[in-house]
Amino acid sequence: MGRPERSSLADERGRTPVERLAGEPEPTGRAGTAIVVLTLAGFAAVGVGADGFTRVPWQAVAAAGVLHLLARRAGSPPAVHTTLLVVLAGLAALTRGFGAHPFPLVGALCAYAFLVATTPSPLLRAAGDWLHSGASGPAAGRAALAVGLLPVAGVPLWRLLEGWDAAPAGPGFDDPSPWVLPLVIAFVSLVNAGAEELAFRGVFLDAAWSAVGLPAALALQAVVFGLVHGGSVLGGVWGIVLSGAYGYLLGVLRVRAGGLAAPWAAHVLANVALFTWLAVWAA
């Protein structure tokens, strides 16, 4: 049974997201749980030192491939989906043709969608219940706006915590033209947010929810999200902490909205605000 879309973010009885949400995914077994947790931990560990997933060691991709085979043997759909996406992301990064993050992840998601749609494997067909747009309307819009604007205060807070001499990484956009830059920022923001929401609040959150339950899953995907982003724009320990906290808020927004539209909109807004701030800083 598919997870029903929610029509609003509010619950008339004020229950928590865990109590409110219907259609909870089926728990995976012990083997599947171990594989999901190991895969996400490995993805985070590689992401910390991979410089936008442009320097992924082939040994990490091979290890993810072994975990994928073990997931198939264990018959765990959440573990199969998680390991498959991680293997594809690693292979995309190894080709060196996709450039920096998020484009290896974009390529991996395209390949993942193709395999899920065309492969008759029951393990691949058994999951994917997370793919919903979720709630829409004023409540969802206000929530997305509130979460999306948080990075405006996040960069000054990061500088306060890391030290006022700390400088964020530049946006890395090649064309400094004031006419082209807004289009580049909009395009990269849309693509980056879409890829990361499909991966982190889609495949990874759903698999972690099946493995360890929703409260722990929200925390797990947030930790992975923070570690992966810790070496990007906002570096250092506080960059990891703040990125992880933001990933947690996006996860809660996804759960409360019942789909990916609200966190995607918030993420796009956050990226536009952050990249604009960085472009001004670099200038």
VOGUFI-383357 format. One record per residue (C-alpha): residue number from 0; x, y, z negated. Coordinates in Angstrom, 1 decimal. Layout:
VOGUFI-383357
- NUM:X:Y:Z
...
end
This chain:
VOGUFI-383357
- 0:0.0:0.0:0.0
- 1:1.4:3.4:1.0
- 2:1.9:6.1:-1.6
- 3:-1.0:8.6:-1.5
- 4:-0.2:12.1:-0.7
- 5:-0.9:14.6:-3.5
- 6:-3.1:17.6:-2.9
- 7:-1.6:19.8:-5.6
- 8:1.3:20.0:-8.0
- 9:-0.9:20.4:-11.1
- 10:-2.6:17.7:-13.0
- 11:-5.8:18.7:-14.9
- 12:-4.8:16.6:-17.9
- 13:-1.2:17.9:-18.0
- 14:0.4:14.5:-17.6
- 15:4.1:14.1:-16.7
- 16:5.2:13.3:-13.2
- 17:6.0:9.7:-14.3
- 18:2.4:9.3:-15.5
- 19:0.8:11.1:-12.7
- 20:2.4:9.5:-9.7
- 21:0.5:6.6:-8.1
- 22:2.1:4.1:-5.7
- 23:5.2:3.4:-7.7
- 24:7.6:1.2:-5.7
- 25:8.0:-2.4:-6.6
- 26:11.0:-3.0:-9.0
- 27:13.9:-4.7:-7.4
- 28:15.7:-7.7:-9.0
- 29:18.9:-7.6:-11.0
- 30:21.0:-8.2:-8.0
- 31:19.3:-5.4:-6.0
- 32:19.6:-3.1:-9.0
- 33:23.3:-3.7:-9.2
- 34:23.9:-3.2:-5.5
- 35:21.9:0.0:-5.4
- 36:23.8:1.5:-8.4
- 37:27.2:0.4:-7.0
- 38:26.4:1.7:-3.6
- 39:25.3:5.1:-4.8
- 40:28.3:5.3:-7.2
- 41:30.7:4.5:-4.3
- 42:29.0:7.0:-2.0
- 43:29.5:9.7:-4.7
- 44:33.1:8.7:-5.3
- 45:34.0:8.8:-1.7
- 46:32.2:12.1:-1.2
- 47:34.2:13.9:-3.9
- 48:37.4:13.5:-1.9
- 49:36.2:13.1:1.6
- 50:36.2:16.9:2.5
- 51:32.7:16.9:3.9
- 52:32.9:13.2:4.8
- 53:35.6:13.8:7.4
- 54:38.2:11.6:5.6
- 55:36.3:8.5:4.7
- 56:38.6:5.4:4.2
- 57:37.7:2.4:6.3
- 58:38.0:0.3:3.1
- 59:35.0:2.1:1.6
- 60:33.0:1.4:4.7
- 61:34.0:-2.2:4.6
- 62:33.0:-2.4:0.9
- 63:29.6:-0.9:1.8
- 64:29.2:-3.5:4.5
- 65:29.9:-6.3:2.1
- 66:27.2:-4.9:-0.3
- 67:24.8:-4.7:2.6
- 68:25.3:-8.4:3.3
- 69:24.8:-9.2:-0.4
- 70:21.6:-7.1:-0.4
- 71:20.3:-9.1:2.5
- 72:21.2:-12.4:0.7
- 73:19.5:-11.1:-2.4
- 74:16.4:-10.2:-0.4
- 75:16.2:-6.7:-1.9
- 76:14.7:-4.1:0.5
- 77:15.8:-1.0:-1.5
- 78:19.3:-2.3:-1.6
- 79:19.3:-3.2:2.1
- 80:18.1:0.3:3.0
- 81:20.6:2.1:0.8
- 82:23.6:0.1:1.9
- 83:22.6:0.4:5.5
- 84:22.4:4.2:5.4
- 85:25.7:4.4:3.6
- 86:27.4:2.0:6.1
- 87:26.1:4.1:9.0
- 88:27.2:7.3:7.4
- 89:30.7:5.9:6.9
- 90:30.9:4.7:10.4
- 91:29.8:8.1:11.7
- 92:32.5:9.7:9.6
- 93:35.1:7.3:10.9
- 94:34.4:8.2:14.5
- 95:35.6:11.7:13.8
- 96:33.3:13.0:16.6
- 97:30.5:14.3:14.3
- 98:32.6:17.0:12.6
- 99:32.0:17.9:9.0
- 100:29.0:17.3:6.7
- 101:26.0:17.2:7.4
- 102:26.5:16.0:10.9
- 103:27.9:12.4:10.1
- 104:24.8:12.1:7.9
- 105:22.5:13.3:10.7
- 106:24.0:10.7:13.0
- 107:23.6:8.0:10.4
- 108:20.0:8.9:9.8
- 109:19.2:8.8:13.5
- 110:20.8:5.3:13.8
- 111:19.0:4.3:10.6
- 112:15.6:5.4:11.9
- 113:16.2:3.6:15.2
- 114:17.1:0.3:13.4
- 115:14.2:0.5:11.1
- 116:11.8:1.2:14.0
- 117:13.2:-1.5:16.3
- 118:14.5:-4.3:14.1
- 119:12.0:-7.0:13.3
- 120:13.8:-7.7:10.0
- 121:11.2:-8.0:7.2
- 122:13.7:-6.5:4.8
- 123:13.9:-3.3:6.8
- 124:10.2:-3.2:7.4
- 125:9.4:-3.6:3.7
- 126:10.5:-0.2:2.6
- 127:10.1:3.4:3.8
- 128:7.1:4.3:1.6
- 129:8.9:7.6:0.7
- 130:8.3:9.2:4.1
- 131:5.5:11.6:3.3
- 132:5.2:15.3:3.7
- 133:3.3:15.6:0.4
- 134:1.4:18.5:-1.0
- 135:0.8:21.8:0.7
- 136:-0.9:25.0:-0.3
- 137:-0.1:27.9:-2.6
- 138:1.0:25.7:-5.6
- 139:3.5:23.8:-3.5
- 140:4.7:27.0:-1.8
- 141:5.3:28.8:-5.1
- 142:7.2:25.8:-6.4
- 143:9.4:25.6:-3.3
- 144:10.0:29.4:-3.4
- 145:11.0:29.3:-7.0
- 146:13.4:26.4:-6.6
- 147:14.7:27.8:-3.3
- 148:15.7:31.1:-4.8
- 149:17.7:29.7:-7.7
- 150:21.0:29.6:-5.8
- 151:20.9:33.4:-5.6
- 152:21.7:33.4:-9.3
- 153:23.8:30.2:-9.0
- 154:26.9:31.7:-7.4
- 155:27.3:34.5:-10.0
- 156:26.7:31.9:-12.7
- 157:29.4:29.6:-11.2
- 158:31.8:32.5:-11.1
- 159:31.1:33.3:-14.7
- 160:31.7:29.7:-15.8
- 161:34.7:29.0:-13.5
- 162:36.2:32.5:-14.0
- 163:35.7:35.7:-12.1
- 164:38.8:35.1:-10.0
- 165:37.2:31.9:-8.6
- 166:36.3:32.2:-4.9
- 167:33.7:30.0:-3.2
- 168:34.7:28.3:0.0
- 169:33.9:30.3:3.2
- 170:30.9:29.3:5.3
- 171:33.2:27.9:8.0
- 172:31.2:29.4:10.9
- 173:33.4:30.0:13.9
- 174:31.6:32.9:15.5
- 175:31.6:36.0:13.3
- 176:29.2:37.9:15.6
- 177:26.5:39.6:13.6
- 178:24.0:38.7:16.4
- 179:25.0:35.0:16.4
- 180:25.6:34.4:12.7
- 181:22.0:34.6:11.6
- 182:21.0:31.9:14.2
- 183:23.9:29.7:13.1
- 184:22.9:30.1:9.4
- 185:19.3:29.2:10.2
- 186:20.2:26.2:12.3
- 187:22.8:24.8:9.9
- 188:20.4:25.4:7.0
- 189:17.5:23.5:8.6
- 190:19.7:20.6:9.7
- 191:21.6:20.3:6.4
- 192:18.5:20.5:4.3
- 193:16.6:18.0:6.5
- 194:19.5:15.4:6.4
- 195:20.1:15.7:2.7
- 196:16.5:15.5:1.7
- 197:15.8:12.5:3.9
- 198:18.9:10.8:2.3
- 199:18.9:11.9:-1.3
- 200:15.2:12.5:-2.1
- 201:14.1:9.9:0.5
- 202:16.1:6.7:0.8
- 203:18.3:7.1:-2.3
- 204:15.7:8.3:-4.7
- 205:13.2:5.7:-3.6
- 206:15.8:2.9:-3.9
- 207:17.0:4.1:-7.3
- 208:13.4:4.4:-8.5
- 209:12.9:0.7:-7.6
- 210:16.1:-0.2:-9.3
- 211:16.2:1.8:-12.6
- 212:12.8:3.5:-12.9
- 213:11.9:7.1:-12.1
- 214:13.5:9.1:-15.0
- 215:16.8:7.4:-14.5
- 216:16.5:7.6:-10.7
- 217:16.0:11.3:-10.8
- 218:19.2:11.6:-12.9
- 219:21.2:9.2:-10.7
- 220:20.4:10.9:-7.4
- 221:21.2:14.2:-9.1
- 222:24.6:13.0:-10.3
- 223:25.4:11.6:-6.8
- 224:24.2:14.9:-5.2
- 225:26.4:16.9:-7.5
- 226:29.5:14.8:-7.0
- 227:29.2:14.9:-3.2
- 228:28.8:18.7:-3.3
- 229:31.5:19.3:-5.9
- 230:34.3:19.7:-3.3
- 231:32.3:21.9:-0.9
- 232:31.2:25.5:-1.4
- 233:31.3:25.7:-5.2
- 234:34.3:23.7:-6.4
- 235:35.4:22.6:-9.8
- 236:33.6:20.9:-12.6
- 237:31.0:23.6:-12.8
- 238:30.3:23.3:-9.1
- 239:29.5:19.7:-9.7
- 240:27.3:20.4:-12.7
- 241:25.3:23.2:-10.9
- 242:24.9:21.2:-7.7
- 243:23.7:18.2:-9.7
- 244:21.2:20.3:-11.7
- 245:19.9:21.7:-8.4
- 246:19.6:18.2:-7.0
- 247:17.6:17.2:-10.1
- 248:15.2:20.0:-9.5
- 249:14.7:19.0:-5.9
- 250:14.0:15.5:-7.0
- 251:11.4:16.6:-9.5
- 252:9.9:18.8:-6.8
- 253:9.7:15.8:-4.4
- 254:8.0:13.7:-7.1
- 255:5.5:16.3:-8.1
- 256:4.7:17.3:-4.5
- 257:4.4:13.6:-3.5
- 258:6.6:14.1:-0.4
- 259:9.6:15.8:1.2
- 260:8.1:19.0:2.6
- 261:8.3:21.1:-0.5
- 262:11.9:20.1:-1.4
- 263:13.0:20.5:2.2
- 264:11.5:24.0:2.3
- 265:13.2:24.9:-1.0
- 266:16.5:23.5:0.3
- 267:16.3:25.4:3.5
- 268:15.7:28.7:1.6
- 269:18.5:27.9:-0.8
- 270:20.9:27.2:2.1
- 271:20.0:30.4:3.9
- 272:20.5:32.4:0.7
- 273:23.8:30.7:-0.1
- 274:25.2:30.8:3.4
- 275:24.2:34.5:3.8
- 276:25.9:35.3:0.5
- 277:29.1:33.4:1.6
- 278:29.1:35.2:5.0
- 279:28.9:38.5:3.2
- 280:31.7:37.4:0.8
- 281:33.9:36.3:3.7
- 282:33.4:39.6:5.5
end
